[in-house]
Amino acid sequence: MDLEFNKREDLNKLKYSEIKRTLAKIKLGGGEKALQKQHDQGKMTARERVDYLFDQHSDSIEIGAFAGYEMYEKEGGCPAGGVIVKIGYISGKQCIVVANDATVKAGAWFPITGKKNLRAQEIAMENRLPIIYLVDSAGVYLPMQDEIFPDKEMFGRIFRNNAKMSANGIVQISAIMGSCVAGGAYLPIMSDEAMIVDKTGSIFLAGSYLVKAAIGENIDNETLGGATTHCEISGVTDYKAKDDKDALDRIKNIVKSIGDYDKAGFDRIESAPPKEDPDNIFGIMPAVRSEQYDTFEIIKCLVDNSEYDEYKPDYGKSIICATARIDGWSVGIVANQRKLVKSGKGEMQFGGVIYSDSADKATRFIANCNQRKIPLVFLQDVTGFMVGSKSEHGGIIKDGAKMVNAVANSVVPKFTVITGNSYGAGNYAMCGKAYDPRLIVAWPWAELAVMGGSQAGNVLLQIQESALKKQGKQISEEERKDILDKILKDYNRQTQPTYAAARLWTDAIISPVDTRKWISMGIEAANHSPITEKFNLGVIQV
């Protein structure tokens, strides 16, 4: 028995349990009463609709479950951003589904709702995945219309993407299963096929109250924009469904008829489980982010047969580069080594820090993976690039720039797992959100920030002290401690994985045990989209 292993395991599993408890509350949407109201109206809930649509006993992954977490508290909250987004299998075909949750403010669009919908469309467009919209929404949340309506990456971008996807041959199917109002009415009607549920579905640019106010016409919503109106009179919708299940069954049949897709051609053989149990990751990872561990032990828990082929094993040891297989898929792994290593020159290098030699190695490895058409998997536990006069004189900035350049210009699909720290420019070099990973997830103890809490706290404290001195104020040691404690409390809250996931800086917080599933389904999705762009590093400093 390894006592330290067991302690780490207990603490890390406790953190994961907290994430699961929070997620269980989020999945209740607007609460038990609101869910019951959906049933009383003869409607399925958003999550029931998605579950019914997916093939039984098939894998699925949820995007943005934590979206909106602890945001909009004055407005009563917006669990999961008021919309469910999942990738799964319908009639044996991989699809992405977007379902409005009418239990959350009648499915109204908050700013985070728009961001999450755009993320779903981005995934569909990058991977050429069929996308299904299950519409049940009151439209833009009017008290916050200035944050959702007018800018480029806001509400209107949704319909622009509808048009672009249609032009690019990406299948879009919509079911109107509740309200569909104003500008939002364009989303289902810009899809390839649109159906509407009788009596519960309605679609119009302006509801009966607004019609009365605008032109004085008295009309009820069903006559104005119900299923009969749009299937028999206007021709706006293609099919009338008798209830939710009938609409969902029709979607299953449509998806069943979709032809095969062109493949990107990523290599896959028969899958094999790791020889090392993935559950061991809970005991390998330290409970304190500053502690060391051997990243090779993590890799062995993630790759098929726990086998990998390391690239340049004796050079640039603070970054591990290796080819391996995950669920049969060929992958290139770029991972931060978190233990102290010795360079070929005999110098000690800190774990989690990117040095010039490791940046050079990673750049070359990324280029090789692009040459061989191998998807990249980044395992991030990075504190940043090495600082100090020796590193600056040695050209750390230009070497780091090469790596950032390679990551930015890589044309093979990239997948990022934040296993621990994700600080500063290290986040960028290791394919953070700004560098277009197809999927980016975090483990329950991950931390995302421009720098570590203690360093940031002291910097911010110095700024505050300097400002007070300019005002002629001197603070005592006790006051200094109180200010630092408050700074650290606020800063550390912002580094938590839930804070990042709430703002969609990551797609999900996952158990390490589910990492293989996420990467495998992500590569399968990416395989729908052949690579058409050539890999070109551009101009780099040598």
TAWOLIN-V818811 format. One record per backbone hydrogen bond with DSSP energy under -1.0 kcal/mol. CO is the residue of the C=O (numbers start at 0). NH is the residue of the N-H. Records with the same first field share a line. If there is no record, write none. Layout:
# TAWOLIN-V818811
CO = NH  NH
This chain:
# TAWOLIN-V818811
1 = 5
2 = 6
3 = 7
4 = 8
5 = 9
6 = 10
7 = 11
8 = 12
9 = 13
10 = 14
11 = 15
12 = 16
13 = 17
14 = 18
15 = 19
16 = 20
17 = 21
18 = 22
19 = 23
20 = 24
21 = 25
22 = 26
24 = 27
25 = 28
27 = 30
30 = 34
31 = 35
32 = 36
33 = 37
34 = 38
35 = 39
36 = 40
37 = 42
38 = 41
44 = 48
45 = 49
46 = 50
47 = 51
48 = 52
49 = 53
54 = 57
60 = 86
63 = 66
65 = 68
66 = 80
67 = 70
71 = 76
72 = 75
77 = 80
78 = 81
79 = 82
81 = 100
83 = 98
84 = 62
85 = 96
86 = 60
87 = 94
88 = 54
89 = 92
92 = 89
94 = 87
95 = 131
96 = 85
97 = 133
98 = 83
100 = 103
103 = 106
104 = 107
105 = 137
108 = 140
109 = 113
110 = 114
111 = 115
112 = 116
113 = 117
114 = 118
115 = 119
116 = 120
117 = 121
118 = 122
119 = 123
120 = 124
121 = 125
122 = 126
123 = 128
129 = 95
130 = 172
131 = 97
132 = 174
133 = 99
134 = 176
138 = 108
139 = 141
140 = 143
141 = 144
143 = 146
144 = 147  148
147 = 154
153 = 156
154 = 157
155 = 159
156 = 160
157 = 161
158 = 162
159 = 163
160 = 164
161 = 165
162 = 166
163 = 167
164 = 169
165 = 168
170 = 130
171 = 191  192
172 = 132
173 = 194
174 = 134
175 = 196
177 = 201
178 = 136
179 = 203
180 = 183
181 = 184
182 = 185
184 = 188
185 = 189
187 = 190
192 = 173
193 = 237  238
194 = 175
195 = 240
196 = 200
197 = 199
203 = 181
206 = 210
207 = 211
208 = 212
209 = 213
210 = 214
211 = 215
219 = 223
220 = 224
221 = 225
224 = 202
225 = 229
226 = 230
227 = 231
228 = 232  233
229 = 236
238 = 195
240 = 197
242 = 246
243 = 247
244 = 248
245 = 249
246 = 250
247 = 251
248 = 252
249 = 253
250 = 254
251 = 255
254 = 257
266 = 329
272 = 304
276 = 279
277 = 280
278 = 281
279 = 282  283
280 = 284
287 = 290
293 = 296
294 = 298
295 = 299
298 = 301  302
302 = 305
303 = 306
308 = 322
311 = 314
315 = 318
317 = 336
319 = 334
320 = 310
321 = 332
322 = 308
323 = 330
324 = 303
325 = 328
327 = 268
328 = 325
330 = 323
331 = 376
332 = 321
333 = 378
334 = 319
336 = 351
340 = 348
342 = 345
346 = 342
348 = 340
349 = 352
351 = 382
353 = 385
354 = 358
355 = 359
356 = 360
357 = 361
358 = 362
359 = 363
360 = 364
361 = 365
362 = 366
363 = 367
364 = 368
365 = 369
366 = 370
367 = 371
368 = 373
374 = 331
375 = 414
376 = 333
377 = 416
378 = 335
379 = 418  419
381 = 422
383 = 353
387 = 391
388 = 392
389 = 393
390 = 395
391 = 394
394 = 398
395 = 399
396 = 400
397 = 401
398 = 402
399 = 403
400 = 404
401 = 405
402 = 406
403 = 407
404 = 408
412 = 375
413 = 437
414 = 377
415 = 440
416 = 379  418
417 = 442
419 = 446
420 = 381
421 = 448
422 = 425
423 = 426
424 = 428
425 = 429
426 = 431
427 = 430
431 = 434
432 = 435
438 = 415
439 = 506
440 = 417
441 = 509
442 = 445
446 = 421
448 = 423
451 = 455
452 = 456
453 = 457
454 = 458
455 = 459
456 = 460
457 = 461
458 = 462
459 = 463
460 = 464
461 = 465
462 = 466
463 = 467
464 = 468
465 = 469
467 = 472
468 = 471
475 = 479
476 = 480
477 = 481
478 = 482
479 = 483
480 = 484
481 = 485
482 = 486
483 = 487
484 = 488
485 = 489
486 = 490
487 = 491
488 = 492
489 = 493
494 = 447
495 = 499
496 = 500
497 = 501
499 = 504
500 = 503
501 = 67
506 = 63
507 = 441
510 = 513
511 = 514
513 = 517
514 = 518
515 = 519
516 = 520
517 = 521
518 = 522
519 = 523
520 = 524
521 = 525
522 = 526
524 = 527
525 = 528
526 = 263
